[in-house]
């Protein structure tokens, strides 16, 4: 043992981490894992939101075409997707991106009127995941603004 100053001793050979340092590392790892857990999203809900955003854009496109042509356009769900009635030769997609996406059971006979008037009545539509019906996304408009996606909380 070497004496460095009057009355102070320095130990050599004792190397390692203190309990406080270990607790700080464990706390950092815990916070990082919680952050990653919150950042991860449910894949089926993400796919449902993607289908809803796409449908919102398609509805607005059909609404604009209806106003330009002066012909009423209706959107209806079908067994394997959806269809736009009244567009004539204009081709718009008629399938969901994810085959698991569907329309809520109570809205199977729903028809959205998209024009030709610039102001339409308030309308809404609920998309659900067929494998997990508790997951739902709602598209709604007040008749003036475009259709907006709203995630329904379980």
C-alpha positions as CSV (number, residue, x, y, z in Angstrom):
1,X,0.0,0.0,0.0
2,X,1.3,3.4,-1.0
3,X,0.6,6.5,0.9
4,X,-0.2,9.4,-1.4
5,X,-1.0,12.2,0.9
6,X,-1.1,12.6,4.6
7,X,-3.7,10.1,5.8
8,X,-5.1,9.1,2.4
9,X,-4.8,5.7,1.0
10,X,-5.5,4.5,-2.5
11,X,-6.4,0.9,-3.2
12,X,-5.0,-0.7,-6.2
13,X,-6.4,-3.9,-7.8
14,X,-10.0,-3.2,-6.8
15,X,-11.7,-2.5,-10.2
16,X,-15.4,-2.8,-11.1
17,X,-18.7,-1.0,-11.2
18,X,-20.4,0.5,-8.2
19,X,-24.0,-0.4,-7.4
20,X,-25.1,3.1,-8.5
21,X,-23.5,2.8,-11.9
22,X,-25.2,-0.6,-12.4
23,X,-28.6,0.9,-11.4
24,X,-28.1,3.8,-13.9
25,X,-27.4,1.3,-16.7
26,X,-30.4,-0.8,-15.8
27,X,-32.6,2.3,-15.8
28,X,-31.4,3.4,-19.2
29,X,-32.0,0.0,-20.7
30,X,-35.5,-0.1,-19.2
31,X,-36.4,3.3,-20.6
32,X,-35.1,2.4,-24.0
33,X,-37.1,-0.9,-24.1
34,X,-40.3,1.0,-23.0
35,X,-39.7,3.5,-25.8
36,X,-39.3,0.8,-28.4
37,X,-42.4,-0.9,-27.1
38,X,-44.5,2.2,-27.5
39,X,-43.0,3.0,-30.9
40,X,-44.0,-0.4,-32.3
41,X,-47.4,-0.4,-33.9
42,X,-49.9,-3.1,-34.6
43,X,-49.3,-4.3,-38.2
44,X,-53.0,-5.0,-38.9
45,X,-54.0,-1.5,-37.7
46,X,-51.3,0.1,-39.8
47,X,-52.6,-1.8,-42.9
48,X,-56.1,-0.8,-42.1
49,X,-55.1,2.9,-41.8
50,X,-53.2,2.6,-45.1
51,X,-56.4,1.2,-46.8
52,X,-58.4,4.0,-45.2
53,X,-56.0,6.7,-46.5
54,X,-56.1,5.3,-50.0
55,X,-59.9,5.0,-50.0
56,X,-60.1,8.7,-48.8
57,X,-58.0,9.8,-51.8
58,X,-60.1,7.6,-54.2
59,X,-63.3,9.1,-52.8
60,X,-62.0,12.6,-53.3
61,X,-60.9,11.8,-56.8
62,X,-64.3,10.4,-57.7
63,X,-65.9,13.4,-56.0
64,X,-63.8,15.8,-58.2
65,X,-64.6,13.7,-61.4
66,X,-68.3,13.9,-60.5
67,X,-68.2,17.7,-60.2
68,X,-66.4,18.1,-63.5
69,X,-68.7,15.7,-65.5
70,X,-71.9,16.7,-63.7
71,X,-72.8,13.0,-63.3
72,X,-73.7,11.6,-59.9
73,X,-71.2,9.1,-58.5
74,X,-71.9,6.6,-55.8
75,X,-69.4,4.4,-53.9
76,X,-70.6,1.0,-52.7
77,X,-68.8,-1.9,-50.9
78,X,-68.8,-5.3,-52.6
79,X,-68.0,-8.8,-51.4
80,X,-64.3,-8.5,-52.4
81,X,-63.7,-4.8,-52.4
82,X,-65.7,-1.8,-53.6
83,X,-67.0,-0.1,-56.7
84,X,-67.7,3.3,-58.0
85,X,-71.0,3.7,-59.9
86,X,-71.4,6.5,-62.5
87,X,-67.9,7.1,-63.5
88,X,-68.3,5.5,-67.0
89,X,-64.9,4.7,-68.6
90,X,-62.8,6.2,-65.7
91,X,-61.0,3.4,-64.0
92,X,-60.4,3.6,-60.3
93,X,-59.1,0.7,-58.2
94,X,-61.8,-1.6,-56.8
95,X,-59.7,-3.8,-54.4
96,X,-58.4,-3.3,-50.9
97,X,-54.6,-3.3,-50.5
98,X,-55.0,-5.9,-47.7
99,X,-57.5,-8.7,-48.3
100,X,-58.3,-8.6,-44.5
101,X,-59.9,-5.1,-44.8
102,X,-63.6,-4.9,-45.1
103,X,-66.6,-2.7,-44.3
104,X,-68.4,-2.9,-40.9
105,X,-71.3,-5.4,-41.0
106,X,-73.9,-2.8,-40.3
107,X,-72.7,-0.7,-43.3
108,X,-72.7,-3.4,-46.0
109,X,-75.6,-1.8,-47.8
110,X,-74.1,1.7,-47.5
111,X,-73.8,3.9,-50.5
112,X,-71.8,7.1,-50.4
113,X,-73.0,9.9,-52.7
114,X,-70.0,11.8,-54.0
115,X,-71.5,14.5,-56.2
116,X,-72.0,16.3,-58.6
117,X,-72.9,19.0,-56.1
118,X,-69.9,20.7,-54.5
119,X,-71.5,20.3,-51.0
120,X,-72.7,16.9,-50.1
121,X,-74.4,15.7,-46.9
122,X,-72.3,14.5,-43.9
123,X,-71.3,10.9,-44.5
124,X,-69.2,8.3,-42.8
125,X,-67.8,4.8,-43.3
126,X,-66.2,2.3,-41.0
127,X,-63.5,0.0,-42.1
128,X,-62.6,-3.1,-40.0
129,X,-60.1,-5.8,-40.0
130,X,-61.9,-9.1,-40.7
131,X,-59.5,-11.1,-38.6
132,X,-59.7,-8.7,-35.6
133,X,-63.1,-6.9,-35.7
134,X,-62.2,-4.7,-32.7
135,X,-59.8,-2.8,-34.9
136,X,-61.6,-0.1,-36.8
137,X,-60.9,3.0,-38.8
138,X,-63.6,5.6,-39.7
139,X,-63.7,7.8,-42.7
140,X,-66.0,10.8,-42.4
141,X,-66.8,14.1,-44.0
142,X,-69.1,16.9,-43.0
143,X,-70.0,17.4,-46.7
144,X,-67.7,20.4,-47.3
145,X,-64.2,19.1,-46.3
146,X,-62.6,16.0,-47.7
147,X,-63.0,12.6,-46.2
148,X,-60.7,12.3,-43.1
149,X,-59.4,9.1,-41.4
150,X,-60.2,8.7,-37.7
151,X,-58.9,5.7,-35.8
152,X,-61.5,4.2,-33.5
153,X,-60.1,3.4,-30.0
154,X,-61.0,-0.1,-28.7
